[in-house]
Amino acid sequence: MSIDKESDIAANLQIGPTSLGMVRIYIEGDGVELPLDFDPEEAEEIAEELQAAAEAAREMMKGSKGKKR
């Protein structure tokens, strides 16, 4: 599955610090539990990538509003 393909899969997402000073992204859904631990610098890079993707998505939505079908 590519990143730009729709999916019917549902999952829960939790993000928080661990007792060892890591940042955990925890994904749970349909029999899968996936804890992903990152050091704080990696977590900040991920946050920057999320913000850039959100901005790109926002710009795409602005562009599609102006087009007539």
CORBELSUL-V862512 format. One record per residue. N is the residue number from 1. SS is DSSP state (hx for helix, st for strand, lp for the rest). D_LAST is the distance of its C-alpha to the last C-alpha in Angstrom with 1 decimal. Layout:
n = (N,N)
ss = (SS,SS)
d_last = (D_LAST,D_LAST)
This chain:
n = (1,2,3,4,5,6,7,8,9,10,11,12,13,14,15,16,17,18,19,20,21,22,23,24,25,26,27,28,29,30,31,32,33,34,35,36,37,38,39,40,41,42,43,44,45,46,47,48,49,50,51,52,53,54,55,56,57,58,59,60,61,62,63,64,65,66,67,68,69)
ss = (lp,lp,lp,lp,lp,lp,lp,lp,lp,lp,lp,st,st,st,st,st,st,lp,lp,lp,lp,lp,st,st,st,st,st,st,st,lp,lp,st,st,st,st,st,st,st,lp,hx,hx,hx,hx,hx,hx,hx,hx,hx,hx,hx,hx,hx,hx,hx,hx,hx,hx,hx,hx,hx,hx,hx,hx,hx,hx,lp,lp,lp,lp)
d_last = (27.8,25.9,24.9,21.2,21.5,21.3,24.7,26.4,29.5,30.7,33.2,35.1,35.4,38.4,39.4,42.8,46.0,48.7,52.4,52.7,50.6,47.5,43.9,42.8,39.3,40.0,37.5,38.4,36.7,37.6,41.1,40.3,41.8,41.0,42.8,41.8,44.2,43.7,46.0,44.9,43.8,41.6,40.1,39.3,37.6,35.4,34.7,33.6,31.3,29.8,29.3,27.7,25.3,24.4,23.8,21.6,19.5,19.4,18.3,15.5,14.3,14.7,12.7,9.6,10.1,9.8,6.6,3.8,0.0)
